[in-house]
Amino acid sequence: MRRKWRVVVCLTVIFILYVSYKILEPDIKREIIQADSIIKEVPVVMEDNSRLSEEEADTDVEKLVKELQKKYWINFHYPLKDSPWRVAEKMVTEREVHPEYAPEIGSILKAMATRKILSADTGYKGTQLKLTLILEGGQIVAFKPRWYRREEIFTETPYSGADRHNGEISAFHLNRIMEFRRTPLAVGRKINLNTEIIPNGSEQLLKTFFVNGSNTCFYGKCYYCKGEETGVCGEEDILEGTVILWLPRAYPLKTHRHPWSRTYVTGKLAQWEKDPNYCTAVQASHIYSQGPRLLDLIDTAIFDFLIGNADRHRYETLGNQMESVFLMLDNGKSFGNPFHDEISILAPLYQCCIVRDETYKRLLTLKNGVLSKVLRQVLKQDPISPILAEQHYPALDRRVTIVLEKIQTCIDKVPGKTVLVRKKGS
């Protein structure tokens, strides 16, 4: 009898505990979720019909990525009503190389990558080996050859090594995504040196050709082109490289010395590296005290920091007017070391402590991994894809965060100072 009562009592207790748990279950779950959110440091929305905000944030990021990928996707089959070269020429204005919405870019890039080569010569003046080509239809382009594997890492100086042809392609598309639109069109191409270059080459160029084993090579003409020891070779007859579109003659380029240029001498610092107030001296010049030039320069510093280009010792503008755009040319010294962030490239930003509000907002849009995801998809379209080694993508995202931190430091450093410039037409 006692045993029977014990069983009854136990079952009653179990029933009471079960009912109590079911009644209190929502509160218990709420406390568990809140505790977990504190650990993860993410806010929580506390109703059954909503998700954790972290999941919502991930969804928002993915939605943004898809929208941007769609916007910057290249349509190589976009129909043109005119020559691709004339279309490209008409795009250029005093302030940009191409407009924000330009689906014609795909067809222009395709023509650059496929049109017949009519003539080839040594490249225009400079320190690096390149060719000047004329494509069918009369368009002049530069061809930068491949020197390195995608995975090559340069650790000596932030400007060491020869130009990286893939850096030019990446820089062009990154410039589009950043909404700067100040870099000439660039696309990958594989050229047969034996059938496309030698039959159409100038005497000056052909004198520099030689054979190394089964590979066709040349050393061209440039400051560092000293002979066969400095030459570049194809894989047998095939040489990979980047084709870069020349800008129209209607906009003659004007070259300027970059006020934040390096000395390129070990142990010798430039003035801007010694004087934290150097920007004051720069702003004393009418070139940088009026018009958009200084803000253009700071945009370029941000762009160069993202791509790791510490070799901007001079720059070009489209013409010599105060409003002429600061072009972002010659980006071959980019994407050299994904494990090093050369903060000194940002000196114009953190010494002047001004930046366009639209540039700042663009960086906010591209943070949290958005930039790398968009750029990776866009670069997949290029004829010589993959363009970048995988380790460069997280480096881009990391550098976006660093730039935003530098801007925030400027905002916090001088209360009341106008750091974010919203002036129309600036």
N, C-alpha and C positions, 0 to 999 in steps of 0.2 A: 504493500500500500504506500509506504514511504517512498519507495523507488518510483512509483507512478506519479506521485506529487512532485518529486524532483524533476522528472521529465517535463511535466506541465509547466513548472516554474521556469525552467531553462528555455523552453520554447516561447514562453511569454516574454522573457527578457530579450531574446533574439528578435522577436517580432517588434518590440518597442524600439530597439536600437535601429532596426531596418527602416521603420517608419520615420524616425527622427532624422536619419541620414538623408532620406529622400526629400524631406522637407527642407533640410539645410543644404542640400547639394548645390544649388545655384550660388549660395554665398561662399561655399568652400571652393568651388571652381573659380569664382571671382578672385578670391584671395590668392589662389595658386597662380592665376594668370598675372595678377598685379605684381606678385613677388618675382615672377619670371621676367616681367617687363622691366623691373628695376635692375635686375641682373644684366639684362641686355641693353638697358638704357634706351628703350624705345617706348613711345606713348601707346596707350591702349584705348580702344573704343569698346565700351562695356555693354554690348547687347548681342543677342544671338544672331541677329540679322546683319551684323557687320563683321569685317575682318580686322586683323591686327594692322595697324597703320604701316608697319614695316612691309607687309605684303602689298599694301596699297602703293607704297612708295616704289617698290620693285615693279609693280604694274605700270605706274606712271613713267618710270624710266624706260621700260621696254616700249611703251607706246611712243614716247618721244624719239627713241632710237629708230623705230620703224618710220616715223614721219620724216626724219632727217635723211635716212637712207633712201627713201623714195624721192626726196627733193634733189639729192645730189647724185642719184643714179644716172649713169651715162647711157644714152640711146645712140648706139653707133649707126643705126639705120634711119635716123631722123631725116626726112626728105628736105633737100635744099632747092630753092628756086634759082640759085646763083652759084658761082664758083665758091668752094669752101674758103678760098683765100680772100675773096672780096667780102664774104660774110664776116670772116675774122677781122678784117681791116675795119669794117664799119662798126664793129663792136667797141673799138677802142675810143675812149674819151679822155679828156684832160685829167679825170679823177679815177679811172678804172680801166682795166684791160678787157673786161667783159662785164655785161650786166648781171644782176642777181638771177634773173630767170633767162637762161640761154640754152634751150634744148639743142640748138645747132652745134654746140660744142662737141657732141658725140661724133657727128659727121666730119667735123674738122679734124678731130683726133684720128679718126679712121683714115682720112686722106694722108695725114702725116705719117701714119704707120704703114701705108700700103702703096702710095703713089710712086711711080717710077722715078729713079734718080737720074737726072739729066747731066749733072756735072758735080764734081767733088774737088775741094781744094783744102789747103791747110786752114785751120781755124782762125777766127778773128783774134786780134792781139790779146794776150793774157798770159797767166802763169801756167795754165793747165792745157794738156793735149785735147784737142777737139777738131772736128771737121766742119767745114761750111759746105752744105749741100744745096743744090737747086732741084726742087721736085717738079714733076710734070705740072704745067700750069704756071711755072715761073716763080713759085714761092721759095724764098730763102729760109733755111732752117739750120740750126746748129745740131751737131751730133756729138754727144759725150759718150765715150766708150766705157764698157765695163772693165774695172780693174780688180774688183774684189768679190769674194763670196758674200752672200747676204749676212752670214753669221760673223763676219770679221768685226773685231772690236779694236778701237784705237785708244790707247791709254797714255800716250806720251804727253801730248798737249791737246787742248780742245779744238785745235785747228790742224792737227797732224794728218798726214796721208794725202793721197791724190783725191780728186773729186769722186764722190759716190754717185753714179748715174741714177741709181734707184732713189737717192735722196731728192733729186730734182722732181721726179714723178710724185713722190709723197708730199713734197712741199707744195706743188701746184694744187693738189686736191685738198690738202689741209688749209691752204689759203682760201679756197672756195668755202670750206666748211666754217672757217672763222669769219666769213663775210668781208674779207679784205679786198679780194679780187684785184690784186696788184702783182700777180706772178704770171709770166707768159705761159701759154698752153704747153704741156709736156706729155709725151707718151712713149712707151717702150717700143723698140723695134729691133729685129735681128736682120743684119745686113750680110750679104754674101760679098766678101771683099774681092773675090776673083771675078765675079760676073757683074756686080753693081758698081764697084768703086774703081778698080783698075782700068776698065775700058773707058771710064768717064773722068778719070782723075787728071789734075793739072800736072805739068812737068815737075813743079816744085814739090807736090805731094808724092808723086811716084818715085822720086829720088830717095824717099825715106822708107820705102818698102823693103822688107827682107823676109827670109824664111827661117824659122826656128823649128827644126824637126819636121813635122808634117803641118805645122801651123803657119799661116800667113800673118805677118806682123808689119807695123809701121811706127815711126816715132814722130812724124809731123814736124811742126814748127811752133815753138812757144818758149817762154822764158826758161822752163825746166826741161825742155826737149833737147837733150844733149847727144843723142845718138841711139844706137841699138840697145844700149843698157837701160834706156828710159822708155823703150817702145812698149806698145801694147799688142797682144796677139789674140787672134780669134781661136776658136776650137776648129782646127783645120782652116776652112775658109769663112766660117760663120762667126761674126762678132756681134755680141749683144750690146745695146746702148740705149740712150734716150734721145729722142728728137725734140728739140725746143723751137717753137715758132718765133721767128723774128718779128719785132714790132714794126708797124708801118712807117715808111719814111716821112709821112706827113707830121709825125711827132718825133723830131730829132731828140736823142738822149743827151742830157746834160749831166756831166759827172761832177760830184762834190766829195770833198774829204769828209769822212764821218767824224764828228767831234768826239766820239767815244772809241776811236780806233786804238788798237794795241801797238806796242813798239815792235813786237816780234823779236825782241832781243832778251835773252835770258838775264834776269837780274835787273833789268831796266824797266821801271814802271812808267806808264803814261801819267799825265797830270791828273786825269780823272780817277786813277787808282790811288793817288796820294791825297787828293783834296775832296772831302765829303761834300763841300759846298760848290763843287765844280759846276753844277747846273746853273748857278747864278751868273757865272761868266758866259756860259753858252747863251743864256737868255738875254744877255746884253747885246747880242748881235741881232740886227733887224731881221735876218733870215728866220730866226727862231722866236723872236718876240712878237711877230705878226703872222697872221695866216695860219694854215694848218700844219706847217712843216714839222714843228716839234712834236705834235700829237701823232703825226705820221711816223716819226722816228721812234716814238715810244711803242706804238703798235708793232713796229718792226722788231724792236727789242723783245717784246713778248713772243712774237712769232719765232724769232731766232732761238729764244730760250726753249720753246717747246720742241724744236727740231734739233737743238744742240749745235747750232751754227755760231761759232765764235770768231768768224772770219769776215765780219762786215767792216772792212777798213775804209771802204768808199761806198757811195751809193749813187744811183741815177734817178733823174726825174724826167718826166715827159715834157720837155721844154724847160724854159728857165723862168717861168712866172712864179710868183709867190704861191699860187694855188696849185701849181703843177704837182702831181701825185708822186710820192716817194715810192719808187718801184722796189719790189723784193726780188731782185735778180740773183743769179749765181748762188744757188743753194746747195752746191755739191759737197760742201764740208759739213753736211748735216748727217744725223743719225749715225754717228761714229761710236758712241759709247752709251748704251742704255742704262748703265749702272752709275753714271756720274751726272750730276746736275750742276752745270757751270753757272753759279749764281751771278758772277760778274757780268754776264750778258745782260742782266736786268738792271744794270747801273743807271741807265737813263730813267727808268721807272722809279727806283727807290731813292735816287738823288733829286729828281725833279718833283716827285710825288704828285703828278697829274696824269690822268688817263681819260680817254673818251668813255663816257657813260655807256655807250653802246658796246664798246669792247668789253667792259666789265660785265655787262649783262650777258654778253655772248659766252664769256667764260663760265658764268653761273649756269647757263643752259647746258654747257658741255661737260660739267663736272660729274662725279659719281660714275665714271666709266663710260659716259655717253660718247665722248670724243673717240676713244679707241674702237668702240663697237661700230660707229658710223664709218670711220676711216678704213677699218679692216674690210668691210663689205664693198666700199667704193673701189679700193685698190685691187680687189679680186677681179675686176673687169679688165684690167690692163693686159695687153698682149703678152707681156713677159712676167705676169704674176706667177708666184708670190713676189711682192715688191719689198716688203720689210720682213726681217727676222722677227719671230714672235715676241722676243723680249723688249722690243721697242714700244709695243702697245701699252703695257703697264707704265712704262716710263713717261709716256705722254700724259696719262691720267694723273700720275704723281706730280708732274710739272704744272698742270692746270691748278692743282691744289696749292702749290707753292706760290704761283703768281697771285692767286686770290688772297693768300696770307700776306704777301707783300703789300697789296693794295689796302688791305684792312689795317696793316701797321701804319701806313701813311694816313689813313682816316683817323686812327686813334692818336697819332703823334702830334698833330697840330689841329686842335679843335677850332672850328670855324674856317679852316682853309678849304678852298674849293679843290678837292682832289678829283672828283668825277665831273668832267667837263661836258655840259649838255648844249653848248653853243651851236646853233644851227649853222651848218656849212663848215664846221670846224674840222 
